[in-house]
């Protein structure tokens, strides 16, 4: 096997079947699919058990340990050279795995790649696209990760050795654990490249974990914690995050469209 796909699941029953099917129907077939049920109290386990495919490795842990812990548990079982992630409500684009695996194979010096993605609503209707920026080196990526959130977690594909090198995800973060990892890795010479086309559909709906944490105030807390850790506590960056977050809340209040949490993403509406 060349690749492991990891999906952490918690209360994921609503969209989980579509997520799983988008992985299993990929043109690239040589992968393991680790689905980790992080103490879901709903019918997630039933949905997973009804899917008969030898590539699926099912892990169940109880009680709920949090996303970072679930990811680390799945990664501890991963032996393939490449890893990618897909959240429980997102959907891979057609040939997404094939294109990204080929890019990694054609560029063996790369540590990580990421790509564009579509915005999709609760009814699986695509209504927008995010075109990500490319960065020439890890210093540029580090700065962008701190201030812009340059890519979506589920669009990334990376070498397992990169995760091993930097110790996986910090389980003290209840949200933004992916940003913290990419900040940690990108400031130390990670070689990256962007895929100039959408590789997945990001689903926007009222039960997004990021939205739940934002309402609780946890997201601001974790963002400021990242700023303190990686930008020497810059007051200007904290203020920028706070202003952009408030603008994001206004956008969602007065618009019939929902976009992902990160306040630095730019939505291009489809005409």
C-alpha positions, 0 to 999 in steps of 0.5 A: 500500500502506498497511502493511508486515508484517515477519517476521524468520526464523532457524531458523524452519521448525517454525512458519513456514508457520502464521505466514505463512498467518495474515498472508496470510489476513487480511481486510485485503489492502492490505499488503506482507509482508517476510520476511527470512531471517537466515542460517537453516541449516534449511528456512525458505527452502524454506517461504518460496519455496513460498508464492506471493503477490505481496505477499511480498518475500523478503530473504536475508542471510548469515551471521546478523546478529541480529534487530535487524539483520534488522529494520533491513534490512527497514525500510530497504526499507519505504515504507508509512506503517504498519509492524507486526511478527510473529515467526516462530512467532506467529500473527495473530488473525482481522481483526488487521490490519484492526482496527489499521489502522482504529484508526490511520486513525481516530486520525491523531495516534497514533504507535503502538498495541498490543493484548492477546494469547493464549498458545498452545502448540507445538500451537497450542492457546490456553490463556491471555490477557494483558490489557494496560494502557492508558496516558494519556501517554508518561510513563506508558508510559515508566515501565511499559516500564522496569518492567513490559514493558507490551506484546508486540512483535508486537501493535504497529503504528506509523508508519514515521515514528516509526522513522525519527525515532528511528533504528530498532533498536539492533543492539548488543542481542542481546535486548530490542532492542524494549524499548530502542526503545520506551523511546527513543521513549516518553520523547519524546512518542510518542502511544499507544493500546491495542487492548482485544482480542487481536490475535495468538497468542504461541507458547510453546515451548522454542526461543523465542529469549527462553528461549534467551537467558535460559538463557545469562544474556544477557537479565539482562545486557541488562535491566540494561543498559537499567536503567543507560541509562534509569533511572540505574542504579537498584539497586532496579530491578535487584533487582526484575528479578532476583527476578522472573526467578527466580520466572519460572524457578520457575514454568516448572520446576514448571508444565506451562504456559509463558508468555512471557519478560517477568517482568511479564506476568500470565497469566489462565488460561482456565477 
